[in-house]
């Protein structure tokens, strides 16, 4: 009987897990207005940030997350804020988008009541700076939600607006424009705000937040970058539990994706509607004529993982597929790290490929009251590989690297870092990796 039990235990630890994301894809902060950028082999996801205590829109900065598998997302924290604009008010960091051109990265930022500004950086990670010292676009308070695309001939277009939709032709410097600001005559049915302009397989698309409220995602198509726009239908109908929406659409590694948001994390804490949104993700497909089949409203189960994660290299603790209870923060020594860790909190990382086996686990941590990282595979109640003990240390920012032995593991598995300890914050968690032995 013992031999049989051992056989099934080894079989389990050598099994292969097919991982999916879970919506919403970011849980450590409230996020909104997703603007994905595919650059080289990575998806850069720029998002707005609803503050934890927001009731209405309370937004001071923009955050960045990256992924190469669409399931595990690495938190890079704040990459721009209202403080980067000398002319911005204290609140109103609304739906921005970033685009790359000639080695620079241009971030188009709508500032509530003040128009659309632009920030420029030499890196997709920032820092971003304001080259103009004033808005690039300002007609009225309705100049919000910019979206930008560079066409095949090199001409860049900026669309924006609520309740009307406007566009301009950007110059090659990407911080100025030529010609008049044009209001599109063929505003598609149910257009509300939040346009997302792109081109695919010879078709131009204008996706947008549709109807209000609740907002779904509608879309129109055209044979030309400036229209006329023909309404084609809904990518996703609205849902009463989620008043807003904002599309971001990309192709990546042979798949097509649409980003948006819901209010799931807000309603998990309160029955009251607050502007505390959470970014979601789903696959989309295209018919032969370029039209898009309608999706259900954001499902809890998300997209499939592309490839696997390498557990033998240093992985930032803020690389997360799903987290419960924890937050992220930043300091000068560690950079971004996971904090606010209490007993019973956990982090899930998807699809780690232990192709060479593993016998040791290493992590960089900073003890507070102290505790342990309990390592499970494939579920919260899955097999326990081992436990890394973290001693208490009241010295803030005292980081140390610790190692523990674990049970042998092979194959592809989801990893659950389950945090154990007494009351209060246990420790901070910076990075981790596994070793063969």
FENSUL-V782423 format. One record per pair of residues at least 4 apart in sequence whose C-alpha atoms are under 8 Angstrom apart, sorted by sequence separation. I is the first residue (numbers start at 1). J is the second residue. D is the distance in Angstrom with one decimal. If there is no record, write none. Layout:
# FENSUL-V782423
<<I	J	D> <I	J	D>>
This chain:
# FENSUL-V782423
<<1	5	6.3> <2	6	6.1> <3	7	6.2> <4	8	6.4> <5	9	6.2> <6	10	6.2> <7	11	6.1> <8	12	6.1> <9	13	6.3> <10	14	6.2> <11	15	6.1> <21	25	6.9> <26	30	7.6> <38	42	5.9> <39	43	6.4> <50	54	6.4> <54	58	5.4> <67	71	7.2> <68	72	7.8> <80	84	6.7> <81	85	7.8> <100	104	5.7> <101	105	6.3> <110	114	7.6> <111	115	5.6> <122	126	7.0> <123	127	7.3> <132	136	7.5> <139	143	6.7> <150	154	5.8> <151	155	5.4> <161	165	4.7> <170	174	5.7> <171	175	7.2> <187	191	6.8> <199	203	5.6> <200	204	6.5> <211	215	5.2> <223	227	7.0> <224	228	7.2> <238	242	7.3> <239	243	7.3> <251	255	5.6> <252	256	6.3> <263	267	6.3> <264	268	6.2> <265	269	6.8> <266	270	6.3> <267	271	5.5> <286	290	5.4> <287	291	5.3> <311	315	7.4> <315	319	7.0> <330	334	7.0> <331	335	5.1> <341	345	6.4> <354	358	6.6> <367	371	7.9> <376	380	6.4> <378	382	5.7> <422	426	7.5> <26	31	7.2> <38	43	4.6> <39	44	7.1> <67	72	6.1> <83	88	7.3> <100	105	4.5> <101	106	7.7> <110	115	5.8> <111	116	6.0> <121	126	5.5> <122	127	7.9> <138	143	6.4> <150	155	5.6> <151	156	6.0> <160	165	5.7> <161	166	6.0> <170	175	7.3> <171	176	5.6> <199	204	4.4> <200	205	7.7> <210	215	5.3> <211	216	6.7> <222	227	5.5> <223	228	7.9> <238	243	7.7> <251	256	4.3> <252	257	7.8> <267	272	7.1> <286	291	5.6> <287	292	6.2> <330	335	5.0> <331	336	6.8> <376	381	7.1> <377	382	5.4> <378	383	7.9> <393	398	7.6> <421	426	6.5> <37	43	5.7> <38	44	6.2> <67	73	4.9> <82	88	5.9> <99	105	5.7> <100	106	6.3> <110	116	4.3> <111	117	7.2> <121	127	5.9> <137	143	7.3> <150	156	4.1> <151	157	7.8> <159	165	6.9> <160	166	5.5> <170	176	5.9> <171	177	5.0> <198	204	5.9> <199	205	5.9> <209	215	5.8> <210	216	5.1> <222	228	6.1> <250	256	5.9> <251	257	6.3> <267	273	7.3> <286	292	4.8> <287	293	7.2> <330	336	4.3> <376	382	5.5> <377	383	5.8> <420	426	8.0> <36	43	6.5> <37	44	5.0> <50	57	7.0> <51	58	5.9> <66	73	5.5> <67	74	6.4> <82	89	7.3> <98	105	6.5> <99	106	5.4> <109	116	5.5> <110	117	6.3> <121	128	4.6> <149	156	5.6> <150	157	6.4> <159	166	5.5> <160	167	6.5> <170	177	4.1> <171	178	6.3> <197	204	7.5> <198	205	5.4> <209	216	5.7> <210	217	5.1> <222	229	5.1> <249	256	7.5> <250	257	5.5> <266	273	7.5> <285	292	6.1> <286	293	6.8> <329	336	5.6> <330	337	6.0> <376	383	5.5> <377	384	6.8> <36	44	5.6> <37	45	6.3> <50	58	5.8> <51	59	6.3> <65	73	6.0> <66	74	5.2> <82	90	6.9> <98	106	5.4> <99	107	6.7> <108	116	6.7> <109	117	5.1> <120	128	5.1> <121	129	6.5> <148	156	7.0> <149	157	5.6> <159	167	4.3> <169	177	5.6> <170	178	6.3> <197	205	5.7> <198	206	6.8> <209	217	4.8> <210	218	5.2> <221	229	5.5> <222	230	6.3> <249	257	5.7> <250	258	6.8> <266	274	7.0> <284	292	7.2> <285	293	6.6> <328	336	6.8> <329	337	5.6> <376	384	4.5> <377	385	7.4> <36	45	4.3> <37	46	7.9> <50	59	5.3> <65	74	5.3> <66	75	7.0> <82	91	7.5> <98	107	4.3> <108	117	5.9> <109	118	5.9> <119	128	5.4> <120	129	5.3> <148	157	5.6> <149	158	6.9> <158	167	5.4> <159	168	6.8> <168	177	6.6> <169	178	5.9> <196	205	7.8> <197	206	4.8> <208	217	5.6> <209	218	6.3> <220	229	5.7> <221	230	5.3> <249	258	4.5> <284	293	7.6> <328	337	5.6> <329	338	6.4> <375	384	5.6> <376	385	5.9> <35	45	5.7> <36	46	6.1> <49	59	5.7> <65	75	4.7> <66	76	7.8> <82	92	7.8> <97	107	5.6> <98	108	6.4> <108	118	4.6> <109	119	7.6> <119	129	5.0> <120	130	6.4> <148	158	4.5> <157	167	6.8> <158	168	5.5> <168	178	7.3> <169	179	7.0> <196	206	5.6> <197	207	6.6> <207	217	6.8> <208	218	5.5> <220	230	5.1> <221	231	6.6> <248	258	5.6> <249	259	6.3> <266	276	5.7> <318	328	6.9> <328	338	4.5> <329	339	6.5> <374	384	7.1> <375	385	5.4> <376	386	7.8> <34	45	6.5> <35	46	5.1> <48	59	7.1> <49	60	7.2> <64	75	6.4> <65	76	5.8> <82	93	6.3> <96	107	6.7> <97	108	5.4> <107	118	5.4> <108	119	6.6> <119	130	4.6> <120	131	7.1> <147	158	5.7> <148	159	6.4> <157	168	5.9> <158	169	6.5> <168	179	7.2> <195	206	6.3> <196	207	5.0> <207	218	5.7> <208	219	6.1> <220	231	4.2> <221	232	6.8> <247	258	6.4> <248	259	4.9> <265	276	7.8> <266	277	6.9> <284	295	7.5> <327	338	5.8> <328	339	5.4> <374	385	7.8> <375	386	5.5> <34	46	6.0> <35	47	6.2> <49	61	6.2> <64	76	5.4> <65	77	7.6> <81	93	7.1> <96	108	5.4> <97	109	7.0> <106	118	6.7> <107	119	5.0> <118	130	6.2> <119	131	6.8> <146	158	6.5> <147	159	5.3> <157	169	4.7> <158	170	6.8> <168	180	6.8> <195	207	5.6> <196	208	6.0> <207	219	4.1> <219	231	6.2> <220	232	5.1> <247	259	5.5> <248	260	6.6> <265	277	7.4> <326	338	6.8> <327	339	5.3> <328	340	7.7> <374	386	6.2> <375	387	6.0> <390	402	8.0> <34	47	4.7> <48	61	6.8> <49	62	5.9> <63	76	7.1> <64	77	5.9> <96	109	4.5> <106	119	5.8> <107	120	6.3> <117	130	7.8> <118	131	7.6> <146	159	5.7> <147	160	6.2> <156	169	6.0> <157	170	5.6> <168	181	5.2> <195	208	4.2> <206	219	5.5> <207	220	6.4> <219	232	6.0> <220	233	7.3> <246	259	7.7> <247	260	4.9> <263	276	6.5> <264	277	7.6> <265	278	6.7> <326	339	6.0> <327	340	5.6> <374	387	4.5> <33	47	5.6> <34	48	7.1> <48	62	4.9> <49	63	6.7> <63	77	5.3> <64	78	6.7> <95	109	6.7> <96	110	6.3> <106	120	4.7> <118	132	7.7> <146	160	4.3> <155	169	7.1> <156	170	5.2> <167	181	6.0> <168	182	6.4> <194	208	5.1> <195	209	6.9> <205	219	6.9> <206	220	5.2> <218	232	7.8> <219	233	6.0> <246	260	5.1> <263	277	4.9> <264	278	6.9> <326	340	5.2> <327	341	7.6> <373	387	5.6> <374	388	6.6> <388	402	7.6> <32	47	5.6> <33	48	5.6> <47	62	5.8> <48	63	6.4> <63	78	4.5> <64	79	6.4> <94	109	6.9> <95	110	6.3> <105	120	5.6> <106	121	6.7> <145	160	5.3> <146	161	7.2> <155	170	7.2> <156	171	7.1> <166	181	6.8> <167	182	5.4> <193	208	6.1> <194	209	5.4> <205	220	5.8> <206	221	6.3> <218	233	5.8> <219	234	6.2> <245	260	5.8> <246	261	6.9> <262	277	5.7> <263	278	5.9> <325	340	7.5> <326	341	5.3> <372	387	6.5> <373	388	5.1> <388	403	7.0> <31	47	6.0> <32	48	4.8> <46	62	6.9> <47	63	5.4> <62	78	5.7> <63	79	5.6> <93	109	7.3> <94	110	5.5> <104	120	6.9> <105	121	5.2> <144	160	6.0> <145	161	6.1> <155	171	7.6> <156	172	7.5> <166	182	5.4> <167	183	6.6> <192	208	7.1> <193	209	5.3> <205	221	4.7> <218	234	4.1> <219	235	6.8> <245	261	5.8> <261	277	6.3> <262	278	5.4> <282	298	7.3> <325	341	7.0> <326	342	7.6> <372	388	5.4> <373	389	6.6> <388	404	5.7> <31	48	5.6> <32	49	6.1> <46	63	5.8> <47	64	6.4> <61	78	6.5> <62	79	6.1> <63	80	7.2> <93	110	6.7> <94	111	6.1> <104	121	5.8> <105	122	6.2> <117	134	6.8> <118	135	7.4> <143	160	6.6> <144	161	5.2> <145	162	8.0> <155	172	7.6> <166	183	4.3> <167	184	7.5> <191	208	6.5> <192	209	5.6> <193	210	7.3> <204	221	5.5> <205	222	6.6> <217	234	5.8> <218	235	5.5> <244	261	7.7> <245	262	7.2> <261	278	5.1> <262	279	6.5> <281	298	7.5> <325	342	7.4> <372	389	4.4> <373	390	7.8> <387	404	7.0> <31	49	4.8> <32	50	7.0> <46	64	4.7> <61	79	7.8> <62	80	5.4> <92	110	7.9> <93	111	5.5> <94	112	6.7> <104	122	4.8> <105	123	6.4> <117	135	4.4> <118	136	6.8> <143	161	5.1> <144	162	6.7> <156	174	7.7> <165	183	5.9> <166	184	5.9> <191	209	6.6> <192	210	5.3> <203	221	6.7> <204	222	5.1> <216	234	7.4> <217	235	5.4> <218	236	6.9> <244	262	7.5> <261	279	4.1> <262	280	6.9> <280	298	6.8> <318	336	7.0> <371	389	6.1> <372	390	5.4> <386	404	7.6> <30	49	6.0> <31	50	5.9> <45	64	5.7> <46	65	6.6> <61	80	5.8> <62	81	6.0> <92	111	5.3> <93	112	6.8> <103	122	6.6> <104	123	6.7> <105	124	6.0> <116	135	5.4> <117	136	5.2> <142	161	5.8> <143	162	7.0> <164	183	7.1> <165	184	6.0> <191	210	5.1> <192	211	5.8> <203	222	6.3> <204	223	6.1> <216	235	7.8> <217	236	5.1> <218	237	7.9> <260	279	5.6> <261	280	4.9> <318	337	5.8> <326	345	6.5> <371	390	5.2> <386	405	6.8> <387	406	7.5> <29	49	7.5> <30	50	5.3> <44	64	6.9> <45	65	5.1> <61	81	3.9> <92	112	4.5> <103	123	7.9> <115	135	5.9> <116	136	5.8> <117	137	6.9> <142	162	5.3> <164	184	7.8> <190	210	5.1> <191	211	6.5> <192	212	7.0> <203	223	5.8> <204	224	6.5> <216	236	5.5> <217	237	6.4> <242	262	5.4> <259	279	6.9> <260	280	5.3> <261	281	8.0> <282	302	6.1> <283	303	6.4> <317	337	6.2> <318	338	5.8> <325	345	5.1> <326	346	7.4> <370	390	5.3> <371	391	6.5> <386	406	4.7> <29	50	7.9> <30	51	6.8> <44	65	6.1> <45	66	5.9> <60	81	5.9> <61	82	6.1> <91	112	7.4> <92	113	7.9> <107	128	7.9> <114	135	7.2> <115	136	7.6> <116	137	5.0> <142	163	7.2> <190	211	5.0> <202	223	7.5> <203	224	7.9> <204	225	6.2> <216	237	4.5> <217	238	7.3> <241	262	7.9> <242	263	5.8> <259	280	5.6> <260	281	6.5> <281	302	6.5> <282	303	5.9> <316	337	7.5> <317	338	6.2> <324	345	5.4> <325	346	7.1> <370	391	4.7> <371	392	7.3> <385	406	5.1> <386	407	6.5> <29	51	8.0> <30	52	6.8> <44	66	4.7> <60	82	5.9> <89	111	7.9> <115	137	5.6> <116	138	6.4> <165	187	6.8> <215	237	7.5> <216	238	3.7> <241	263	7.2> <259	281	4.5> <281	303	7.1> <323	345	7.7> <324	346	5.4> <369	391	7.5> <370	392	3.8> <385	407	4.9> <29	52	7.5> <43	66	5.5> <44	67	7.0> <88	111	6.7> <115	138	4.4> <164	187	7.3> <206	229	7.9> <215	238	4.9> <216	239	7.3> <258	281	5.9> <259	282	6.6> <323	346	5.8> <324	347	6.5> <367	390	6.1> <368	391	7.9> <369	392	4.5> <370	393	7.1> <385	408	7.6> <42	66	6.7> <43	67	5.4> <114	138	6.8> <115	139	7.2> <214	238	5.2> <215	239	7.4> <257	281	7.0> <258	282	5.5> <323	347	4.4> <367	391	5.8> <368	392	4.9> <369	393	6.6> <385	409	7.8> <42	67	5.9> <43	68	6.3> <115	140	7.0> <213	238	7.8> <214	239	5.9> <257	282	5.7> <258	283	6.2> <322	347	5.9> <323	348	6.1> <365	390	7.6> <367	392	4.7> <368	393	5.0> <369	394	7.2> <42	68	5.1> <88	114	7.1> <114	140	7.8> <115	141	6.5> <214	240	5.7> <257	283	4.5> <258	284	6.4> <321	347	7.6> <322	348	5.0> <367	393	4.9> <368	394	5.3> <41	68	6.7> <43	70	7.9> <113	140	7.4> <114	141	6.5> <115	142	7.9> <116	143	6.6> <164	191	7.9> <191	218	7.4> <213	240	7.9> <214	241	7.8> <215	242	7.5> <256	283	5.8> <257	284	5.3> <320	347	6.6> <321	348	5.6> <322	349	7.0> <361	388	7.8> <366	393	7.4> <367	394	7.2> <368	395	7.6> <113	141	4.6> <115	143	5.3> <116	144	6.7> <163	191	7.3> <164	192	7.6> <165	193	7.8> <190	218	7.5> <214	242	6.1> <215	243	5.8> <216	244	7.4> <217	245	6.9> <255	283	7.4> <256	284	5.4> <320	348	6.2> <321	349	5.2> <368	396	7.7> <82	111	8.0> <112	141	6.9> <113	142	7.8> <115	144	6.8> <163	192	5.4> <164	193	7.8> <214	243	4.0> <215	244	4.9> <216	245	6.1> <217	246	7.3> <256	285	6.4> <320	349	5.5> <321	350	6.2> <60	90	7.1> <116	146	7.5> <162	192	6.0> <163	193	6.2> <213	243	5.4> <214	244	5.9> <215	245	5.5> <217	247	6.7> <319	349	7.4> <366	396	7.7> <60	91	5.5> <62	93	7.1> <162	193	4.7> <188	219	7.8> <212	243	7.4> <213	244	7.0> <366	397	6.3> <367	398	7.5> <59	91	5.8> <60	92	6.4> <61	93	5.7> <85	117	8.0> <112	144	7.4> <161	193	6.0> <162	194	7.7> <188	220	6.4> <212	244	7.6> <366	398	5.5> <367	399	7.8> <58	91	6.3> <59	92	5.4> <60	93	5.3> <110	143	7.1> <111	144	7.4> <160	193	7.7> <161	194	7.3> <366	399	4.5> <58	92	6.9> <59	93	5.1> <110	144	5.1> <160	194	7.3> <161	195	7.6> <365	399	5.4> <366	400	6.3> <392	426	7.6> <57	92	7.4> <59	94	6.9> <110	145	6.1> <160	195	6.3> <209	244	7.6> <364	399	6.5> <365	400	5.6> <378	413	5.7> <379	414	7.4> <392	427	7.6> <109	145	7.8> <110	146	6.9> <159	195	7.0> <209	245	5.6> <262	298	7.5> <364	400	5.5> <365	401	6.4> <377	413	6.1> <378	414	4.7> <379	415	7.7> <380	416	6.3> <109	146	7.2> <159	196	8.0> <209	246	5.5> <364	401	4.2> <365	402	7.6> <377	414	5.6> <378	415	6.2> <379	416	6.8> <390	427	7.5> <108	146	6.4> <159	197	7.1> <208	246	6.7> <209	247	6.9> <363	401	5.6> <364	402	6.4> <377	415	4.7> <378	416	7.3> <380	418	7.6> <108	147	7.7> <136	175	7.1> <208	247	6.2> <362	401	6.9> <363	402	5.5> <376	415	5.9> <377	416	5.9> <136	176	6.9> <207	247	6.7> <362	402	5.6> <363	403	6.6> <375	415	7.0> <376	416	5.0> <186	227	7.4> <188	229	6.3> <309	350	7.3> <311	352	5.7> <362	403	4.3> <375	416	5.9> <376	417	6.6> <184	226	7.8> <186	228	5.7> <187	229	6.8> <188	230	6.4> <189	231	6.1> <308	350	7.8> <309	351	5.7> <310	352	5.8> <311	353	6.6> <361	403	5.5> <362	404	6.6> <374	416	8.0> <375	417	5.2> <376	418	7.3> <132	175	7.8> <184	227	7.7> <185	228	7.7> <186	229	5.5> <188	231	5.1> <308	351	5.1> <309	352	4.5> <310	353	5.9> <311	354	6.8> <360	403	6.8> <361	404	5.5> <374	417	5.9> <375	418	6.4> <84	128	7.6> <131	175	8.0> <184	228	7.9> <186	230	7.5> <307	351	7.9> <308	352	5.8> <309	353	6.1> <310	354	7.7> <360	404	5.7> <361	405	6.3> <373	417	6.0> <374	418	5.0> <48	93	7.0> <84	129	6.3> <85	130	6.3> <305	350	7.8> <308	353	6.0> <360	405	4.4> <361	406	6.8> <373	418	5.7> <374	419	6.2> <25	71	7.7> <48	94	6.3> <79	125	6.6> <80	126	7.6> <84	130	6.6> <87	133	7.1> <305	351	7.4> <359	405	5.8> <360	406	5.4> <373	419	4.9> <374	420	7.0> <26	73	7.8> <48	95	6.1> <79	126	5.9> <80	127	7.2> <86	133	6.6> <87	134	6.4> <359	406	5.1> <372	419	5.8> <373	420	6.4> <25	73	7.8> <47	95	7.4> <48	96	7.4> <79	127	6.5> <80	128	6.4> <85	133	6.8> <86	134	7.9> <145	193	7.0> <146	194	7.5> <147	195	6.4> <148	196	7.8> <149	197	6.4> <151	199	7.7> <358	406	7.7> <359	407	6.1> <371	419	7.3> <372	420	5.1> <21	70	7.6> <47	96	7.4> <76	125	7.8> <79	128	7.4> <85	134	7.8> <95	144	7.4> <96	145	6.5> <97	146	6.8> <99	148	7.2> <145	194	5.1> <146	195	7.2> <147	196	5.5> <148	197	6.5> <149	198	6.0> <358	407	7.9> <359	408	5.2> <371	420	5.5> <372	421	6.4> <21	71	4.9> <46	96	7.6> <94	144	7.5> <95	145	5.1> <96	146	6.4> <97	147	6.1> <98	148	8.0> <99	149	7.6> <144	194	7.9> <145	195	6.7> <147	197	6.0> <148	198	7.9> <358	408	5.7> <359	409	7.2> <371	421	4.3> <20	71	6.6> <21	72	7.8> <46	97	7.1> <94	145	7.2> <95	146	7.3> <96	147	7.7> <97	148	7.3> <194	245	7.9> <195	246	7.7> <196	247	6.3> <357	408	6.6> <358	409	5.6> <370	421	6.8> <371	422	7.1> <46	98	7.4> <194	246	5.4> <195	247	7.4> <196	248	6.2> <357	409	5.4> <358	410	6.9> <194	247	7.0> <196	249	7.4> <357	410	4.5> <369	422	7.8> <356	410	6.8> <357	411	7.5> <354	409	6.8> <355	410	5.8> <369	424	7.0> <371	426	5.5> <354	410	4.7> <355	411	5.6> <369	425	6.4> <370	426	4.7> <371	427	7.2> <118	175	6.7> <235	292	6.5> <353	410	7.6> <354	411	5.0> <355	412	7.4> <368	425	6.6> <369	426	4.8> <370	427	5.8> <235	293	6.7> <236	294	5.7> <237	295	7.9> <239	297	6.9> <353	411	5.7> <354	412	5.9> <368	426	5.3> <369	427	6.6> <167	226	7.9> <232	291	7.1> <235	294	4.6> <236	295	5.2> <237	296	7.3> <238	297	7.0> <353	412	4.2> <354	413	7.7> <367	426	6.6> <368	427	4.7> <234	294	6.1> <235	295	5.9> <236	296	6.1> <237	297	6.5> <352	412	5.4> <353	413	6.6> <367	427	4.3> <368	428	7.5> <33	94	7.7> <34	95	7.7> <35	96	7.0> <36	97	7.9> <37	98	6.9> <39	100	7.8> <64	125	7.6> <236	297	6.0> <351	412	5.6> <352	413	5.3> <366	427	5.5> <367	428	6.4> <33	95	5.2> <35	97	5.3> <37	99	6.8> <351	413	5.1> <352	414	6.1> <365	427	6.8> <366	428	5.0> <32	95	7.8> <33	96	7.5> <35	98	7.2> <350	413	7.0> <351	414	5.0> <352	415	7.2> <365	428	5.5> <366	429	6.6> <333	397	7.8> <350	414	4.4> <351	415	7.8> <365	429	4.6> <334	399	8.0> <349	414	5.7> <350	415	6.4> <364	429	6.3> <365	430	5.7> <348	414	6.9> <349	415	5.2> <363	429	7.6> <364	430	5.3> <365	431	7.5> <348	415	5.7> <349	416	6.5> <363	430	7.4> <364	431	5.3> <106	174	7.2> <157	225	7.9> <348	416	4.6> <363	431	5.6> <364	432	6.4> <347	416	5.7> <348	417	6.4> <363	432	4.2> <346	416	6.7> <347	417	5.1> <362	432	5.6> <363	433	6.6> <346	417	5.4> <347	418	6.7> <361	432	7.5> <362	433	5.4> <346	418	4.4> <361	433	6.1> <362	434	6.1> <345	418	6.2> <346	419	5.8> <361	434	4.5> <362	435	7.7> <151	225	8.0> <344	418	6.5> <345	419	5.5> <360	434	5.7> <361	435	6.2> <344	419	5.5> <345	420	7.9> <359	434	7.5> <360	435	5.0> <343	419	5.6> <344	420	5.9> <358	434	6.3> <359	435	6.2> <360	436	6.6> <342	419	6.9> <343	420	4.7> <358	435	5.4> <359	436	5.4> <360	437	5.6> <341	419	7.2> <342	420	7.4> <343	421	5.1> <358	436	4.0> <359	437	4.4> <342	421	7.3> <343	422	6.4> <357	436	5.6> <358	437	5.9> <44	124	7.7> <343	423	6.9> <356	436	6.6> <342	423	7.1> <343	424	7.9> <342	424	6.1> <343	425	8.0> <342	425	5.1> <343	426	7.4> <341	425	5.3> <342	426	5.8> <340	425	5.8> <341	426	5.8> <340	426	7.9> <341	427	6.4> <203	290	7.0> <340	427	7.9> <341	428	6.9> <339	427	7.1> <340	428	7.4> <201	290	7.7> <339	428	4.8> <338	428	5.8> <339	429	6.6> <337	428	6.9> <338	429	5.1> <337	429	5.8> <338	430	6.3> <337	430	4.6> <336	430	7.2> <337	431	7.6> <334	430	6.5> <95	194	7.7> <308	412	7.7> <317	429	6.1> <318	430	7.5> <317	430	5.3> <318	431	7.8> <316	430	6.2> <317	431	4.6> <316	431	4.3> <317	432	6.5> <315	431	5.5> <316	432	6.5> <314	431	6.5> <315	432	5.4> <314	432	5.7> <315	433	6.2> <314	433	5.1> <313	433	5.7> <312	433	5.5> <313	434	7.5> <311	433	5.7> <312	434	5.0> <311	434	5.6> <312	435	5.9> <312	436	7.9> <43	252	7.9> <33	245	7.6> <34	246	7.0> <35	247	7.9> <36	248	6.1> <38	250	7.5> <33	246	5.4> <34	247	7.0> <35	248	5.3> <36	249	7.1> <37	250	7.6> <32	246	7.9> <33	247	7.4> <34	248	5.9> <36	250	7.0> <38	252	7.1> <33	248	8.0> <58	275	7.9> <55	273	7.7> <56	274	6.1> <57	275	5.7> <55	274	4.4> <56	275	5.1> <54	274	6.6> <55	275	5.5> <54	275	6.1> <55	276	7.3> <54	276	6.4> <36	259	7.9> <35	259	7.9> <52	276	7.1> <34	259	6.3> <50	275	6.9> <51	276	7.2> <34	260	6.2> <50	276	5.4> <33	260	6.8> <34	261	7.8> <50	277	6.8> <32	260	7.6> <33	261	7.2> <32	261	6.2> <31	261	7.9> <71	303	7.2> <70	303	7.3> <71	304	7.2> <70	304	7.6> <71	305	5.4> <30	265	7.8> <70	305	6.0> <71	306	7.8> <69	305	5.5> <70	306	6.6> <24	261	7.5> <69	306	4.5> <24	262	7.5> <27	265	7.5> <68	306	7.6> <69	307	6.2> <69	308	7.2> <24	264	7.3> <24	265	8.0> <74	316	7.4> <75	318	5.6> <74	318	5.6> <75	319	6.4> <31	276	7.4> <32	277	5.5> <34	279	6.6> <73	318	7.9> <74	319	4.0> <30	276	5.7> <31	277	5.5> <32	278	5.8> <33	279	7.5> <73	319	5.2> <74	320	6.4> <30	277	5.4> <31	278	4.8> <32	279	5.6> <72	319	6.0> <73	320	5.4> <30	278	5.4> <31	279	5.7> <72	320	5.1> <73	321	6.2> <72	321	4.4> <71	321	5.6> <27	278	7.5> <26	278	6.7> <77	329	7.6> <25	278	7.7> <26	279	6.5> <75	328	7.9> <77	330	7.7> <24	278	5.7> <25	279	6.1> <26	280	8.0> <24	279	5.5> <25	280	5.6> <23	279	7.7> <24	280	4.6> <25	281	7.0> <23	280	5.3> <24	281	7.4> <23	281	6.8> <77	336	7.0> <76	336	6.6> <75	336	7.4> <23	298	7.4> <23	299	6.8> <24	300	7.4> <23	300	4.9> <72	349	6.4> <22	300	5.7> <23	301	6.2> <72	350	6.5> <22	301	4.8> <23	302	5.6> <71	350	6.9> <21	301	6.5> <22	302	4.6> <20	301	7.0> <21	302	4.5> <22	303	7.6> <20	302	5.9> <21	303	5.4> <20	303	5.4> <21	304	6.4> <20	304	4.3> <21	305	7.1> <19	304	6.0> <20	305	5.6> <18	304	7.7> <19	305	5.6> <18	305	7.6> <26	321	7.8> <27	322	6.8> <28	323	6.9> <25	321	6.8> <26	322	7.3> <27	323	6.1> <28	324	7.9> <25	322	7.1> <27	324	7.4> <28	325	7.7> <28	326	6.2> <29	327	7.0> <22	321	7.5> <28	327	4.8> <21	321	6.4> <22	322	7.1> <28	328	6.5> <21	322	7.9> <20	350	7.6> <19	350	5.9> <19	351	5.9> <18	351	7.0> <17	351	6.6> <17	378	7.2> <13	377	7.8> <13	383	7.7> <13	408	7.9> <14	409	6.3> <15	410	7.6> <16	411	5.5> <17	412	5.5> <19	414	7.3> <13	409	5.4> <14	410	4.7> <15	411	5.6> <16	412	4.6> <17	413	5.2> <13	410	6.2> <14	411	4.7> <15	412	6.6> <16	413	6.2> <17	414	6.8> <13	411	7.2> <14	412	7.5> <15	413	7.4>>
